[in-house]
């Protein structure tokens, strides 16, 4: 299990995957060696294929042993969830505990949990009339969006925001925060200690003020 070898799980277009790849191109020290998806037509799969990165379509997202076998075959040491919309089986979370990150489009623990993803999150933020939202990168365990928080970046919620406009602003900071956090974990800058606490610091992302 080599920490610098990264697998990315994605269900959608792959914009966070692309941001990660561009960041790794610039800074080095780690590489994405495998992209997995539950959807064969996901944009993330196409992006990976164009770059010559191995891909795998998950036949049964609940089959943890099959997923572990694929990851082990690629000598994956770090896992990044970039818009993956299926629950990760316990066999995977247990084996890669402290080595798996997810990016969520809110400032957790607010607006997280089962069923809270994509547009639903931003609609809930606007309905709650909060003044600030943002993105969170956290370690993954067996409970949705409840693993230790590694890094966050905030954006303002404007009075005239819609779920679409807020989503665009949050995605902008995701594209900065997520690659920095994944690279920091893959290169040993940060780690989840035996005490369940995060050790080390992810390079800061400027919060957006407008």
C-alpha positions in Angstrom: 0.0 0.0 0.0 1.9 3.1 -1.3 0.5 6.4 0.1 1.5 8.4 -3.0 -0.6 6.2 -5.2 -4.2 7.7 -5.3 -7.5 6.2 -6.3 -10.4 8.5 -7.0 -14.0 7.5 -6.7 -16.5 9.6 -8.7 -20.0 9.3 -10.0 -20.3 12.5 -12.0 -18.5 14.8 -14.4 -15.2 14.8 -12.6 -14.5 18.5 -12.1 -12.8 17.8 -8.7 -10.9 15.0 -10.4 -9.6 17.4 -13.0 -8.7 19.9 -10.3 -6.7 17.2 -8.5 -4.9 16.1 -11.6 -3.9 19.6 -12.5 -2.7 20.3 -8.9 -0.6 17.1 -8.9 0.8 18.0 -12.3 2.1 21.2 -10.8 3.4 20.0 -7.4 4.3 16.4 -7.9 4.9 13.9 -5.1 1.8 11.8 -5.7 -0.2 10.5 -8.7 -3.7 9.3 -9.5 -3.3 5.7 -10.6 -7.0 4.6 -10.7 -10.4 6.1 -11.2 -13.4 4.1 -10.1 -17.1 4.8 -10.8 -20.5 3.2 -10.3 -21.5 4.7 -13.7 -19.7 3.6 -16.9 -20.7 6.8 -18.7 -19.5 9.2 -15.9 -17.5 12.1 -17.1 -14.8 11.3 -14.6 -14.2 8.0 -16.4 -13.8 9.7 -19.7 -11.4 12.3 -18.2 -9.2 9.5 -16.7 -9.2 7.6 -20.0 -8.0 10.6 -21.9 -5.1 10.9 -19.6 -4.2 7.3 -19.7 -5.2 6.6 -16.1 -6.7 3.2 -15.4 -10.4 3.0 -14.8 -12.8 0.6 -13.2 -16.6 0.4 -13.2 -17.9 -0.9 -10.0 -20.5 -3.6 -10.7 -21.8 -3.7 -7.2 -21.1 -0.7 -5.0 -22.0 -2.8 -1.9 -19.4 -5.5 -2.6 -16.5 -4.3 -0.5 -14.3 -7.3 -1.0 -14.4 -6.8 -4.8 -13.5 -3.1 -4.4 -10.6 -4.0 -2.0 -9.2 -6.4 -4.6 -9.2 -3.8 -7.3 -7.5 -1.2 -5.1 -5.0 -3.7 -3.8 -4.1 -4.7 -7.4 -3.3 -1.1 -8.1 -1.2 -0.7 -4.8 -3.5 2.2 -3.8 -2.5 3.9 -0.5 -4.8 7.0 -0.6 -8.4 7.2 -1.7 -10.2 10.4 -2.7 -14.0 10.6 -3.0 -14.8 13.2 -5.6 -18.6 13.3 -6.0 -19.1 9.6 -5.4 -22.7 9.0 -4.5 -22.6 5.5 -3.0 -21.9 4.4 0.5 -18.4 3.0 0.8 -18.5 -0.6 2.2 -17.1 -1.2 5.6 -14.4 -3.6 4.2 -13.0 -0.6 2.3 -13.3 2.0 5.0 -11.7 -0.3 7.6 -8.7 -1.2 5.4 -8.1 2.5 4.3 -9.0 4.1 7.6 -7.1 7.3 7.9 -6.2 7.1 4.2 -9.6 8.1 2.6 -11.0 11.6 2.1 -14.3 13.0 0.9 -15.2 16.5 -0.1 -18.6 17.8 0.9 -20.2 21.1 -0.2 -21.0 22.6 3.2 -19.3 23.5 6.4 -19.7 20.2 8.2 -21.1 19.2 10.6 -23.9 21.5 9.2 -25.9 20.2 6.3 -24.4 16.8 6.1 -25.6 13.2 6.5 -27.5 10.6 4.4 -29.2 12.1 1.4 -27.4 15.5 1.7 -25.5 15.9 -1.5 -25.4 18.3 -4.5 -28.3 20.7 -4.9 -30.1 19.5 -1.8 -27.3 20.8 0.4 -27.4 24.3 -1.2 -31.2 24.5 -1.0 -31.0 23.6 2.7 -28.3 26.3 3.3 -30.4 29.0 1.6 -33.6 27.8 3.4 -31.8 28.1 6.8 -30.8 31.7 6.0 -27.2 31.2 7.0 -24.7 33.8 6.0 -21.8 31.5 5.2 -21.3 28.2 3.5 -18.3 26.5 2.0 -16.6 23.1 1.5 -15.2 20.5 3.9 -12.7 17.8 3.3 -13.0 15.0 5.9 -11.8 11.5 6.6 -14.3 8.8 5.7 -15.6 6.3 8.2 -18.8 4.2 8.4 -21.1 7.2 9.0 -22.0 9.7 6.2 -20.1 13.0 6.6 -19.0 12.4 10.2 -15.3 11.5 9.9 -12.7 13.8 11.4 -12.5 17.1 9.5 -9.2 17.8 7.7 -9.8 21.2 6.2 -12.5 23.7 5.4 -12.9 26.8 3.2 -15.8 29.3 3.4 -17.8 31.4 1.0 -20.5 34.0 1.6 -24.2 33.2 1.1 -25.7 36.2 -0.7 -29.2 37.5 -0.2 -30.1 36.8 -3.9 -28.4 33.4 -4.1 -30.1 30.4 -5.7 -29.0 26.8 -5.2 -27.2 27.1 -8.6 -25.3 30.3 -7.9 -24.3 29.1 -4.4 -23.2 25.7 -5.8 -20.9 27.5 -8.3 -19.2 29.5 -5.6 -18.8 26.5 -3.3 -17.4 24.4 -6.2 -14.8 27.1 -6.8 -13.3 26.6 -3.3 -13.7 22.8 -3.6 -11.4 22.9 -6.6 -8.7 24.6 -4.4 -9.3 22.8 -1.1 -9.7 19.2 -2.3 -6.4 18.9 -4.2 -4.4 20.5 -1.4 -5.9 18.1 1.1 -5.5 15.0 -0.9 -1.9 15.9 -1.8 -1.1 16.6 1.9 -2.4 13.2 3.0 -0.7 11.3 0.1 2.7 12.9 0.9 2.6 12.6 4.7 2.1 16.3 5.4 -1.0 15.4 7.4 -2.2 12.2 9.0 -5.0 10.9 11.2 -3.4 9.8 14.4 -4.3 6.8 16.6 -6.0 9.3 18.9 -8.5 10.1 16.1 -7.1 13.6 15.7 -5.7 15.2 12.6 -2.0 15.9 12.8 -0.4 18.5 10.4 -2.0 21.3 8.4 -3.3 21.5 4.9 -2.1 24.6 3.0 -4.7 27.3 3.5 -7.2 28.2 0.8 -8.3 31.9 0.9 -12.0 32.2 1.8 -14.0 34.0 -0.7 -15.4 37.4 0.4 -17.5 38.0 -2.7 
